[in-house]
Amino acid sequence: ASLSQGGVQTRVELDPHSKRFSMQLVWDESSPNVSAQKSLPPSPTLLSSTSAQPIQSPEAASSPSTNASGLREYTLEEIAKHNKENDCWVIINGQVIDATSFLKDHPGGKKPILIYAGRDASAEFNMLHKPDVIEKYAPKTIIGVVKGGEAAIAAAKPAHAESAPQHASSHQVSHVSAEGVVARAKPPSTTPSNVQSWNSGGTANVLPEERSKSTFNLEKMINYLDGGEQVTKRKRWIRSPLKDVNVEDKYFWHSPAEYMKQHVRHFIKVHEAWWDDYIPTRSDVQLMSESAALQGSLMNHYGLFLPTIATHGNVEQVMHWASRAIKMQIIGSYAQTELGHGSNVRGLQTTAVYDKSTEEFVLNTPTLQSMKWWPGTLGKIATHAVVYAQLIINGKEYGVHAFMLQLRDENHTPLSGIELGDLGPKLGDHANDTGYMRLKDVRIPRDYLLSKYQSVTPEGEYVVTEAKKKNSKLHYTTMIYTRGSMIKTAGNYLARAVTIATRYSCVRRQGFINSKDADSYKSEERKIIDYQVQRYRIFRQMALAYAIRFTGDWMKKQFNEMEGGQEKIGTNEERLVNIDALPDIAATSAGLKALSTFLASQGIEDCRKCCGGNGYLLSSGVAAIAADYVWQTTAEGDWIILMLQTARMLVRSLQSAAQGHVAEGPLDYLAPLKEKGFRLDRVPVPKGQFDDLHFLLNLFKFQSLHSVVRVGEDLQTKLGSGLPFDEAWNA
């Protein structure tokens, strides 16, 4: 319909099929009342009273083409014009979405949408959303469909193109046109050869020749390191989905958001085929972690969140949450650390107060220091979290407990009372959305307390199991397991760095073999691996990598013995069959985690330096390892703090040994203290040859005995002066 009045023509369109309503005002140029303005675009806020659809832009109103469903059809060229913040269209699964008014409400912010303004965003959308989420929550944003459908979209893309923005490789050459547009050229071709040329470094034969010098069977060595032939087969099966994963361009991704997006994309692609019929063991998760081509946020889901449910949830809770978590129907975070508290878990300030009138727990982070701070997966991706909080019933404190909490709704919007965010760019580990969380009067049902070892009745009675009565620190087990797994991980990361440094040192030549007779610049140069100093630096780290790996295997054995050999992480089988071993394992894993991560981070950095200036390039691999790994020296507790936890255990063991109680195993070197009239200077010094492992072990025991006894004597002196224990320990 059309109506002209006062020089203004009003055009109204109503589509009976789609129930879309649009209005356009046009000034009649022939009218004497019209100024220089030509037309007024439709009001962006005027909505139909029946369909609540947005008023279409002039391009939409003027397009006569519709499909069988009555939706307007737009060409890709038309859609591409709407590529600004105040006029933003995107394509999602063939539908044209006017996201302009939705930008401010998008839970992930406007930037992820604006990146694809005027373009197809289907791949990125489908990674994180259910197919019906737009129709369910934002139907008014659907303004039409792509003319020609998916075929037109596919035809418009280059055969090699990904939906994500592309980045130049390290060998690509860029040219700038007169308009300032950068066009990337193809990378220069290289030809493997044994002779130097324009396209070859002449090193194709170097590594094969070095490998041919080995004096052991490679497959047998692999089996030995893995723990047996069957473990090697399982490791290769676990790695098999990676054959189609290519992330060689990862060092050129422009932002942490890009890292995280690619991590989620590849993680889901690798795992989704196995969700329905495969439950991983803890060893499987360890192998997955070792094999990961792109470490990141979702590894926290399998490595921390899921094991916590299995370890601390009762049968009903495991059936409800673990089964969904395995299939990634929910994605979880492990929310323990706070801004003001990390290693001192007992001092956490997040509270869970029981309200028996509603049979609910009320969660709060009442102060700035009590906000959850550092949990991975929390900032962007997680839908749920295991939250560690102080349980309070009728004003009485019952200590730290684990609670299940849903964080975001189906539209990935934080639920009422929950504030979530990302901590921002870090030194490395960019694919992990390290986040924060604040809670204000968030209510959860009574059965959201993970209740394998304790529960709260509707009346507010706190009930504990016999296992919890025996050891009140059972809620620390996830943290203990995590520390233990990080020991072997340290060896694996160091081994990667050693491998890169070794290969580089074999290929790189520097310095003439005989400098006096080198009468030409073409005289043969020495491989830097043949320099004694370089070999010492690399082989030292190689030996350390093996030592840390074997120590990690030993730590895993201690866990298995404590659990009776059970490893499944998605079941509720009773795990702690030897609960008496928990305190020693906790102290041992703390110290070994601290030492191994510190040594690994230092070793990785030395391997980077062994590669000279090339080690500074991210494309070398070793520089990225150094940046991505270093956080593990402070994860789950700063390494010095964890070493002090082990020191406390050693002091207690020293006191116990002086009373005649010495446990077998790693602390058996304290046995001399049982002797009457023990004196440190009477303990004989071990004698032997340094190629005798038994002699080396006795030397370590001798040194450990001296160190522990002297620290104990110093502590006793301070206690004897009247200082309280905590003051004496800190003196």
N, C-alpha and C positions, 0 to 999 in steps of 0.2 A: 504494500500500500504506500501511497505517496501523497503528501499534503504540503502545499505552498502557502505561506502566510508571512507578510512583512519582509519579503525578500529572502526568507529562509525556507528551504525545502526540507521536509522531514520524511525520511524513507524508513519504513519498518518492514522487516522480514520475519516470518514465522515459518519454520520448517516443521510440518506435522509429523514427519518420520522421527527426527531426532529430538523434537520438542525444543529446538534452539530458537532463541529470540535475539534479534540484533536491531540496532537503531543507528542511523547516520544522519547528521545534520549538514546540509550543503547550502552555501550562500549563492543566491541567484545573482550573477554578475550584472544582469541587465537592470536590476532593481536600483533605484536611486538611493536607497537606504543602506547599501552595502559598502563597507570599507574595503581596504586592500586585501584583507584576509580572504583566502580561497575556501578552505573547508576546515571543519573541526573534527578531529578524530573522535570516535565513540568514547564515552566515559569508561574508564577501566573499572569502575566500581558499580556500574548499573547492571543489575541482575534480573533475570526473569523470575517472576513470582512462582513459577511452577517447576522449573528445572535447576535453578541456581547455577546456570552456566555463565561463563564470562562473555561479555560483549566481544565480538570478533573485531580484528583489525580491518582496515579498508581492504587489504589484500584478500583476507578471508571472505569478506562480504561480497567482493566482486567476482569471486571464483565460482563459476556455475557447476563445476564437476562434482558429482557425488557418487558414492559407491552404492551397492545393493542395500546396505544398512542405513542409508541416508546420511552417512558421514561424508564431509567434504574431503576431496582429494587434493593434495598439494604435491607439486613437483619438488625434487631435491633442490632445484635452483631457487624456488620460492622460499623454502624452509631455510636455506643458507643465509638469506637476508636478515633473519631474526637472530642475530648473534651478539646482542648487547645486553647489559644488565637490565635496562629498562624495556627490553623487547627480546625475550629469551625463549626460543622454541628448541625442543630436542626431539629426537626420534627414539622411541622405545618400543621394540618389538613390532615395528610397522605402524605404530600409532604416532600421531603428531601431538606433542604435549606443549601447551603454553605454560611454561614454568615461571613466568615473570612475577606473578603475585605470590608464588610459593617460595621464592628464593629465601625470603626472610624467615620462613618457618621450617626450612629444611634442617633436620637434626644434625646433619653433618656440615652445616654452613653452606653458603652460596657457591663457594669456589668449585667444589666437585661438579656442580651442574654447569657453571659457566664455562668450564673447560670444554664442554661438548655443545655449547650454544650453536645452533644452526646445523648440528651434525647428529650422527647416530651414536647413542649412548647405551645401546642394548646390552652389550657384553658386560660392561661395568655394572649396570643396573641389576642384571640377572645374577651376578655373583653374590649380592647382598640382600636381595628382596624376593619375596614370594611373587608369583606371576600376577596375582589378583590385587596387589596392594594399592595400585593406582585407582582401579575401579572401586575399591572398598573405601579408601580414605580421601582420595582427591579426584573424584570423577569429573569435576567441573574443569579440570585442566586438560582433558582430552578434547581437542578441537577438530580432529580429522585423522586421515590416514595418508600414507605415502602413495602417490600415484605410481602404479606398477608394482607395489608391494615389495616383498623381500628381494625379488629378482632385480628390481631397480637399484636397491641399496647395495646388493652384492656387486652388480655391474659397475657401480661407481667407485669401488675400492680397487686399488692395485692388488695384483695376485698375492703379493708378499706382505700386504699391510696388516697390521694389528689395529684394533680399535683405539688402543692407547697411543699417545704421541710417540713418535720415533726419535731416536737420538743417534748421533754420529758415533761410529766406533772409533777406537783409538787411531785407526789408520785412514779414516775418511778425510778427504780434503774438501773444504768449504769455499765457495766462490760467492762474492757479493755482487749483485746486479746493480745497475744504475739507480734502481728504485730502493736499494737497500735490503732486498730480499735475499736471504741466505739459501743457496741451493747446494746440497751435499753431493759430491761426486762419488763414484764407486771407489772402494779401497784399492790401493795398488796391488797387483797380483804378485804372489811370491811363489817361488819354485824350490822345493826342497832339493838340496844338492850337497855333494861333498866338496864342491869347489865354489869359492866366492865369486859372485857376479852381481849385476845390478839388482837382481831379484832374489838373491840367496846369500846367506851368511856363511855358507860352506860348512855347516855343522850338522847336517842330517845324519851322519854316521856316528856322532859323538856318543849320544846316550845309548844306542844299541851296543856299541863297543864296550862302554862301561858296564852295562848290565851283563854282558857275556863273561865278565871276569868273576862273577859271583861264584862262591864255592859251596852253596847250599841249594836245596830244592825249594824253589819259590812257593809252590803249592803247599808243601809240608810246613813251611814257615808260616804261611797265612793261616793254615788250620790250627797250628800251635797257638798263635796269637789270638785267634778267635775263641779257642777253647774246644776245638774238635772239628772234625769234618762236617758233622751234621749242623753245627752252628754256622759254619761257613756257607753251607747250602741255604740255610734259612736267611742269612744276611743277604745273600745274592737275590733270593726271592723277594725280600723286603725292598731291595734297591731296584728291582726290575721295572717298576712303574716310572722310574726316572729317565729311562732311555729316550722318552719323547719330550723331556723337559729341556728347554734351552734358555738359559739366563745369562748368556755370555755378554749381553749388553748392560748388565746390572750396574756396572761402575759409572755409567753415564745417565742413570736415572736422576732426574733433576731435583727431587725432593723426598723427604721421608714419606709423604703421602703416596708417592709413586712406588717406593719400596714396599710399603704395606699392602697397597692394592695388588701388586704383582705377587707378593707372598700369599695373600688370600686366594688369588686366582689359581696359582700353581698348587697350593696345598690341597684345595678342594678337588682339583683335577686329579691329583695323585691318589687321594684317599677315598673318593666317593664310591668307587666300584666295590669296595670291601666293607662298607658299613653294615650291610645286612647279615653277614655270616662270618665275621672275623672279630674276635676279641683279643687285643694284644696283651702280651705279658709285659712285665717291667723290663725284661731283657729286650723285648721287641722295641719298646719305646726308646731304650738306650741306643739300639741299632739304628732306629729311624733318626734319632738326633745326630748320630755320627755321620749318617749318610746324607743329611739334608743339603740340597743344593742352594736353598734360600731360607736361612733361619729366620724366625719371626714370631709374631704374636700368637698364632694358633698352636705353637708348640707348648705354650703354657697350659692350654686346654687339656691336652693329653698328659703332659708331664706333671702338672700340679693339681688342677681342678678335679679331674676324673679320679686320680688315686685318692684324693681326700674324701670324696664321696664313698668310695669303696672301703676305705680304711675306717671311717668314722660313722658312716650311715648304718641304720638298721636295715633289715631285709626289705621292708616296704620302701624305704627311701632309696635304696640302691636300685630296686626294680623300677621305681618311678623316674629317677634322675639319671642314673648311670646308663640305662638303656638308651635314653634320649641323647645323652652326651656322646656316647660312642658313635652314634649316627649324625652327630653335629646338628641335631634338631634344636639344641640349646648350645651356646658357646660360653664357657666359663672362665672366670678369673679367680686368682687366689689372693684375697684382700686381707693381708695380715699387717704389713708394715705401715706405720703412720709417719706423718711429718716429724713428730717429736720422739718416736720410739721405733727402734729397729731390733737390735739384738736383745734388748730387755723386754721380752714378750710379756712377762708378768706385769709390766708397767703400762701396757696398752690402755688407752683412755676411751676407746669406743665402748658404749654401754648398750646392754640389752636388758631392759627392765620388764619383768613379767607382770602383765595386767590380768589377774585371774577373773575379773568381771567379763572380759571378752575372750579369755584364753588366747592372748596374743603377747608377743614380745614387741617392745617399742625400742627401736634402734635409734641411737643418736651419736653424732660426733660433736660433742658440746663445745669444743674449743678449736682454735686454729691448729694447734699441735696434734689434735686427735684425728684430723682428716686422714683418710687412707691415702698413702703417698708412695708411688713406685710400682704398684702391681701392674704387670704386663697384661695386655688384652683389655684393660679397663677403660682406656681413653676413648676408644672408638668402636671396638668390635664386640665385646662381651655382651651377652643378654642376661647372664646370671653371674653370681659370685658367691664363693664361700667366704663369709665375713667373720673374722675373729674379733670377739667382743667380750667385755666383762659381764658375766651373768649376775643379775641382781634380783633377788626375790624378797619381797617384804623388807626392803632396806638392807638385806644381808648379802655380802659379796661371796660368790662361789667360784671366782677365778675366770680365766679365759676359756671360752668355748667357741665352737664353730657353728655358724648359722648359714642356711641357704637363703639367698636373697635374689629375687628377680629385679634386674636393673632397668630394662627397657621393654617397651611394648612391641606389638607386631610391626609398628611403623618405625621401630628403633628409636623411639623418643624416650628419654629418661622418665621414669614413673614419678608420681607426686612425692615430694620430699627428698628426692635424690638429685644431687648435683654432680655431674661427671665432666671430666675434661682431660685433655692430653697435656703432658708436662712440657711439650715442645721439643725442639731439635736437641739431639745428644751427640756425643763424640762419635758414636758408632751405633750398631744394632738398630738401624733405622726402620726395619720392618716390624719392630715391636712397639705397639702403641702404649708406652708406659704412661699411666694415668693417675688421676686423683679422684677421690669420692668424698662428698660430704652428705651426711644423713641428718634429717630433721623430722623427728616423730614419725618414723617409718614403721608401720605395723606389719608383722608377719605372723602366720599361724603358729600355734604351739608346737606342731610337729615339724616345723622348719629348723628346730634345733637338731643337729646331727646326733642321733641317739643310740649309737651302738654301745657306748659305755656308760651313759647316764641319760636320764630323762626327767621331765617335770610333769607332774600330774595336773589335771585340771584345777585342783584345789591349791596348787603351788608348792607341792611337796617335791623336794629334790631327791631323786633315787639314783644310786650308783650301783654298778655291777661289781662283782668280786675282783675282776681284773683292774678296775679303776681304783678300788680300795688298796690294791697291792702297789700300784704305781700311779700317782696322781698326774703324771706328766705325759699321759698317752696322747694328749692333743698335740704334742710336739712331733709326732712320728712323721708327718708329711715333710716337715722342715728337715728332719734328720735324714730321711730317705733322699731328699733333694741334695743335701750337702754331700752325701755319699756318692750319688751319681755324678756330681760335678768333679770328683777326683779323676775318674777315668776320662771324662770329657776333656779335662785339662791336658792329659797325655795325648789325646787325639788331635786337639788344636795345635799343640806343639809339634806333633808329628807332621802335620800339614806344612807348617812353616819350615821345618827341617827339610822336607821333600823339595820345596821350592828352592831353598838356599843351596841344597846339594846339586840339583839339576843346573841351576844357574852357574854354580862354581865349576861344573864340568864343561859347560859350553863357553864360558867367558875366559878369555886369555888376556894376560897382562904381564908385561915384562919379558925381555928376551931370555931364552934358556941359557945362553952363554953371551953375556953382555959384552965381553971383551972381543969376541969374534963376530959380533953382529955388525957387519960392514954395510948392511942395507936395512932399510925400514921394513923390508919384506922378510927379514930373518924370522925364524920360528919363535913364537912366544909360548910361555908356559901357561897351562891351565891353572886358574887360581886355586883349584882343589888340591893341586900338587904343592902348594905352599904349606909348610908345617903349621903356621899360625892359623890359616884358614881352616885346615883340617881339624885342628884342636877345637876351634870355636864351634864348628858344625857337629863334630862327633860327640862333643860334650853334651850338646843339646839333644842329639839323637839318643845317647845313652839315658839321659834324663827322661826323654819321652817314653822309652821302654819301661824304665823304673816306675814312672807314674802310672802307666797302663797296668802293670802287674799289681801295683798297690791298689788300684781301682778294682781289679778282679778279686783281690783278697777282701776288700771292704764289702763287695757284693756277696761274697761267700758268708761273711758274718751276718748280713741281713737275711740270707736264705736260711741259715741255721736258726736264727731267731724266729723265723716264720715257718719252720718245718718244711722248707723247700717249695712253698707256694708262691707263685708269681703273678697270677692273673689279677688285673687291675679293675675288671668290670664285674666282680662278684663280691659276695659278702661272706666268703668263707673265713673262719677264724684264722687270723694271721699270726698273732703273737703267741706262739706256743712256748717260747722261752723268754718270758717277760723280764726275768731277772737280769738278762744281758743288756737291757735297754740303756741303763745309765752309762755303762762302759762304752757301748757302741755310739751313744750320743757324743761323749767326750772325744772318742777316737775319730769319728767322722768330722767333728768340728776342726780338730787340729790338722788332719790330713787334707781336708778341703782347703784350709787356709794356706798350708805350705805348698800344696800342688798348684793352686791357682796363682800364687805369687811367683813360684819358680817358672811356671808356664808363661805368664805374661812377660817376665824378664827375658826368658829364652826366645819367645817370638820376636821381641824387639831386637835382640842380638842377631837373629836370623835375618831380619829386615836389613840391618846394617851390613850384614855379610853380602848383600846384593848391591851394595853401593848406592849410587843415585837412583838406579832403576827400582830399588826397593821402596822408594818414596812414591812411585806411581801406583795408583789403585789397581791398574790393570795388571800389575805384577802378582796380585793375589795376596802376597804376604803383608802389604800395607793395610789392606782391608781386614785381614785376620787380626792384626794388632789392634786396630780400632774397635772391631766388633767384639773382641774377647775381653778386653781389659776390665770391663765392668764386673766380670765374675769374681774379681779379687775382693769386691765389697758386697756382692749379692749374698743374701742369707747371712749377713754379718761381715763386717770388716775383718780382714785377715788377722790383724793384731788382736782384736777382741776375741776371735775364735781361738787363737793360740792361747790366750789367757784362760779360756774355759778349759782347755786341755790341761793347762798348768794347775788349775784348781784340782782336777781329778788326780794329777800326779802327787800333789801334796797330801791329799786324802789317802792315796795308796801308800805313800811314805809312812804316814802315821800308823796305818794298818799293819804294814810290814814290821814296824818297830815293835808291834804287839804280838808278832808271830804269825800274822796272816798274810801270805803271799800267794796271789793267784797265778796259775800257770798261763803261759802265753807271752804276749808282748812285754809284760811287766815282771817277768821272772828274774830280771837282773837285780831286783830289789831283795832277792833272797838273802844276801849276806847280812842284812839288818836283823835277821832272826837270831844271829849268833850273839851269845852273851858277851858283853863288853865290846861290842862292835866299834871299830875305829876305821875311818876311811883310808888312812895312810897305811893300813895293814892289808888292804885288798891288793893282791898281786897284779902287776901289769901284764897283760897278755903278751905272749911272744910267738913269733911265727914269720911267715913270708907274705908279702902283699898280694901274691897271686893265689893265696889260700883263702877261699871264701869263709871258711869257718873262723879263721884268724880275724878277718875283717869284721865279722859279726860280733866276735868277742870284744874287739876294740870299740865298736859302737856301744855295746852294753856297758863297758867300763866307763866310757865318757858320759853316758846317760846317768849312770849311778852317781858319779861325782857331781854332775850338774844338779840333779834333783836333791841330793843330800845337802849341798851347799845352800841352795835356795831355801830348803826346809830349816836349816840352822839359822839363816838370816831372819826368816819369818818368826821363828821362836824367840829370837832375841828381841824383836820389836814387840811381840806379844808380852814378853816378860817385863818390858818397860812400862806396861799398863795400857798400851794402845788397844782399842777394840779391834776385832778381826778385820773389818772392812778398812779401817784406817791403816792397820799394819800392812794389809795387802797392797794398799795404794802408796805406801811410804817408799 
